[in-house]
Every structure is written in structure tokens, then in C-alpha cells.
């Protein structure tokens, strides 16, 4: 979405400077639509600054995932959960050990220990996904654009 917002802001700036803005805007959006279509990332409406949700883009990338283990979407969600301080991410990715005699009718206390194996698995999967996404984007961005109205 940030990229789409940037197009709008650049368009406004070009208008302020009396530079050709409308054709530039149409060409830029057409090129983004072309790359999105070739990437197969789902419904993408450049005219409304609306990109598909991250979840659908990550699901579409999963077909390029060669290694067994955690899905790229799962890895991304877990990393995002940690980045945003979500408790569920800590509980899902670390080792929990119940503290002796802490159990009550309401629950128990647990010691959380960092799991380096889980951390390595998730980080490796997320890094691989980012690498594949960047390679895919580079490949698609270098492809020849579809001519728009002979321009």
C-alpha cells in the first residue's frame, strides 16, 4: 500500500510543478498492474490504490516454497507477532515449562525459555521467503511492459 500511496503523492507533486502528470500516472500504474498480473498475486486494482492483502500474496508465493517445514505465511505471521509484541507469538515459539506446584483452578505459571531451534526455523523460512519474493519481483520488473495505447 505504501507504494501506491507514493504514486499518488508523486502525481500531486508533478501537478504542482506543472509537469506532465496524467500520462506519467497512467504509465506507472499500468506497469505496476503488468508486474502484478505476471506475479499472479491476486486481485489488484491500481486505480483505487488497493493492493491484495499480504496474506493472499504470501499464500500465492507458497507454490515457490521448496523446503519442508513451516509455511512462509506461518513464518511471516509468527515474525510479525513477535515484532508487534503479541503474546501468542511468544507462547507458540518458545518452550514452556510449568512451574511446580503453581497449578490452580484458574491456571498455572510457566517458565518461558527461548527455543533457538524454533527461532532458527522461523527466521530461516521468513528470510527464504523474502529472498524468493525479491528475486521474483526483480525478474518480473525486468520483463518488458505491455504497450499502453502505443506509448
TAMOLIN-V135205 format. One record per run of one state. SS is the DSSP state (@ for helix, = for strand, . for the rest). FROM is the first residue (numbers start at 1). LEN is the number of residues. Records with the same first field share a line. If there is no record, write none. Layout:
SS = FROM-LEN + FROM-LEN
This chain:
. = 1-1 + 17-5 + 40-5 + 49-1 + 51-3 + 65-7 + 84-3 + 94-1 + 99-5 + 105-2 + 108-2 + 114-2 + 143-9
@ = 2-15 + 22-18 + 46-3 + 54-11 + 72-12 + 87-7 + 116-27
= = 45-1 + 50-1 + 95-4 + 104-1 + 107-1 + 110-4
